[in-house]
Amino acid sequence: MPPKRVIGTISLAGCFGCHMSILDIDLKFLELIELVEFNRSPLTDIKTFTKHCDIGIIEGGCCNDENVHTLISFRKNCDILVSLGECAIMGGLPALRNKIDLYDCLKEAYLNVPSSVPGNQMIPHHPDLPKILDRIYPCHEIVKIDHFIPGCPPCDEIIWKSLTNLITGKSETIPYPFLKYD
Amino acid sequence: MDTFLPSFIEKLVIQYQGDKCTLLNMLWDIQKHFDYVSEEAVAHLARNLNISQIDLQDTLTFYHFFHTRPAGKVKIYLDTSVTAVHQGQAQVQAAFEKELGIVLGEVSKDYDIGLYATPCIGLSDQGPACLINFLPFTQMTAKRAVFIARQLKKGISPQKLLGCLGRKSKKRLRQGQEVTNLIQRKDFLLNDRVAGAGLKKAMQKTPEDIINNIKISGLRGRGGAGFPTWKKWELCRNTESDTHYVICNADEGEPGTFKDRLLLTKHAPMLFEGMAITGRAIGAQEGIIYLRAEYQYLLPRLSRALTIFHKKYLFRIRIQIGAGAYVCGEETALLESLEGKRGEPRIRPPFPVESGYKGRPTVINNVETFCTVTRIMEKGPKKFCDKGTEQSSGTRLFSLSGDILKPGIYEWPFGITISQILTEVRARDALALQIGGPSGTLISAHEKERKICFEDLATGGAITVFSKKRDLLQIIQKHMEFFVNESCGCCSPCRAGNVMLLEFVQMLKDRKAHARNLKNVLQWCRIITQTSRCGLGQTSSNPILTALKSFPELFHNFLIPDPKDGVWNFDLKMATGKYDQIFEKNEHGI
């Protein structure tokens, strides 16, 4: 039996929906874990890479400096990087703020909201907190991305087909209806 | 004036019988009287036509030549095509700007003169050129611009300035005419013609015979796509309907093309005959010529020729003026525009031969195609297909401009090689040739054996020669700017994609493009080409794609190599700069 492939996954500025969609492959997970092992991933709760990975799956774009560092570490520790879903590919929903000035955006979120406590208003800011970037960056603007899987979220079929293609080296085409979202 | 406006519009609508298809004419009339189409005018017109204001604005704002804000009594439109730029358009623009005290795109309030940019106006062989109130002024120089601007400021009408070179110079342009149609080579189409002979012979034939004759001749559409003319006609003829239409596409908008201008100026009867022959072949009694707005100055002459034609023949032709939109050269966009709507291409099928103008089967051909039809009928199809190559029979007209000693119109048989062309037009130090305008092919002058024909280099008839002193990247950039401006915005690949391609060319020019950007752009080119709705988007990547083929070093020499580890040099400090700034003064960020 060939050695198991190693996979890492991460959710950056995403909603974890793409990870939920990975879980949607359901019983096929039993087949999957025969072929692969998961290293750094929210699924394993491994926080730092313990070995070099074959495939890295990225959900979400980059909205803060920590996202950028994480993404770079994925690039350095994985042979193949895959942008999974709209946010990783284009910035997605978070990128709606790209046309709004950062200060205006934070002011609206923390100072002008009805739920803010008068006299105790502040924009969260601490050396331990990540710094917010001026806009959302899609992953391929920061590191080299080898493959893109579109969808919001991509359905389990596409994820399954793409993963098996990557693992087995085959290139089975994905039927058009799975890629059509409107 | 405002009190006058409602009654003016009321009369206008009565004059056009409230026909929404004539919306473009109504808007032109309003603009001619009031210098621009104001919000009130839109409101009144919408009420009188019983359509919503938004629908009206939808059409109004689509066209470059309709102004929705005060635009000046005198409107100067400068040709900003790449050929004009090479001919010294910048100096002319600067002279106008200085004299009028405005920049391009503004209106001088003191003198009520507006200065605007417009892509190619069909005068590349005698540029830099401009249109002043739609009258053509050619061979402009900074001096002439100053002279004209001063006269206009004095209130002298542009009409009186036609042909005047300057204050001191008593010399006028040749015969006092601005536009000269230099024919450098004649052949099948332009050689001596017997007026009326083509149509007379066609009238003696059955419609099937006419179509068969065109089939034997092997004539393919001269607009650029090269669809067999006979097939188009037959398909249209076979579609049952109470009415069929013949439409002439005289929206010659491809930068660098001006051969239809010659045909419309000198050979209008030949065009009318061709349309009537087509009418007989497909069973149509009515024809429409869609004339680009830039050629409005030809209208009086065309109308006179048409009156004479109508006295002799029953076939009815009318002329519709466009309003400045390159995409209207696409046949289905042209139909939309003819019906008084935004010139957005339709989804095909159905093709116009099945459902075209007002839903009726329609044949749409280029000016040159109709003229060629007349000659084929006159001389017989054999004489035509003796010339040319196997799949591209006959001769065609070419508009030659750029860095050559003999610009003008040439009629060559298909299959002519680049080396023959360069010798005949007396090119100086040729570096590259743009075959068929921005949407065509950019080739190197070294590719001497390549042939102009549908088998090799297809073209709508424009050939622009660039010498070694020209910056090819600037040319590609100008062409991409053209597509960005002319995309109708209907489909995303074309609307957004072309902007990305233009950004790439700008990055490349500034030496900021990385190898990965090129790879990315090539992927976008594929998407734009394959998924755009009409020919505009399907060919808009050509400036980049064809230049990459002929001049790969142009791209590869300037690209910055990508880091090997796949981590791009992302400027994190810049990206977090704004965030840091917020907390510089106050730690709570208030």
HADDOCK unambig.tbl for C-alpha pairs under 7 A between the chains (distance, minus, plus):
assign (segid A and resid 72 and name CA) (segid B and resid 567 and name CA) 6.49 0.50 0.50
assign (segid A and resid 75 and name CA) (segid B and resid 566 and name CA) 6.96 0.50 0.50
assign (segid A and resid 75 and name CA) (segid B and resid 567 and name CA) 6.97 0.50 0.50
assign (segid A and resid 103 and name CA) (segid B and resid 582 and name CA) 6.89 0.50 0.50
assign (segid A and resid 122 and name CA) (segid B and resid 588 and name CA) 4.81 0.50 0.50
assign (segid A and resid 122 and name CA) (segid B and resid 589 and name CA) 6.41 0.50 0.50
assign (segid A and resid 122 and name CA) (segid B and resid 590 and name CA) 6.59 0.50 0.50
assign (segid A and resid 123 and name CA) (segid B and resid 588 and name CA) 5.67 0.50 0.50
assign (segid A and resid 123 and name CA) (segid B and resid 589 and name CA) 5.73 0.50 0.50
assign (segid A and resid 131 and name CA) (segid B and resid 576 and name CA) 6.41 0.50 0.50
assign (segid A and resid 131 and name CA) (segid B and resid 579 and name CA) 6.68 0.50 0.50
assign (segid A and resid 132 and name CA) (segid B and resid 576 and name CA) 6.42 0.50 0.50
assign (segid A and resid 132 and name CA) (segid B and resid 579 and name CA) 6.16 0.50 0.50
assign (segid A and resid 133 and name CA) (segid B and resid 575 and name CA) 5.16 0.50 0.50
assign (segid A and resid 133 and name CA) (segid B and resid 576 and name CA) 4.88 0.50 0.50
assign (segid A and resid 133 and name CA) (segid B and resid 579 and name CA) 6.83 0.50 0.50
assign (segid A and resid 134 and name CA) (segid B and resid 575 and name CA) 5.32 0.50 0.50
assign (segid A and resid 134 and name CA) (segid B and resid 576 and name CA) 6.18 0.50 0.50
assign (segid A and resid 134 and name CA) (segid B and resid 578 and name CA) 6.09 0.50 0.50
assign (segid A and resid 142 and name CA) (segid B and resid 567 and name CA) 6.57 0.50 0.50
assign (segid A and resid 142 and name CA) (segid B and resid 568 and name CA) 5.46 0.50 0.50
assign (segid A and resid 142 and name CA) (segid B and resid 570 and name CA) 5.70 0.50 0.50
assign (segid A and resid 143 and name CA) (segid B and resid 566 and name CA) 5.58 0.50 0.50
assign (segid A and resid 143 and name CA) (segid B and resid 567 and name CA) 4.43 0.50 0.50
assign (segid A and resid 143 and name CA) (segid B and resid 568 and name CA) 5.19 0.50 0.50
assign (segid A and resid 144 and name CA) (segid B and resid 566 and name CA) 4.77 0.50 0.50
assign (segid A and resid 144 and name CA) (segid B and resid 567 and name CA) 6.29 0.50 0.50
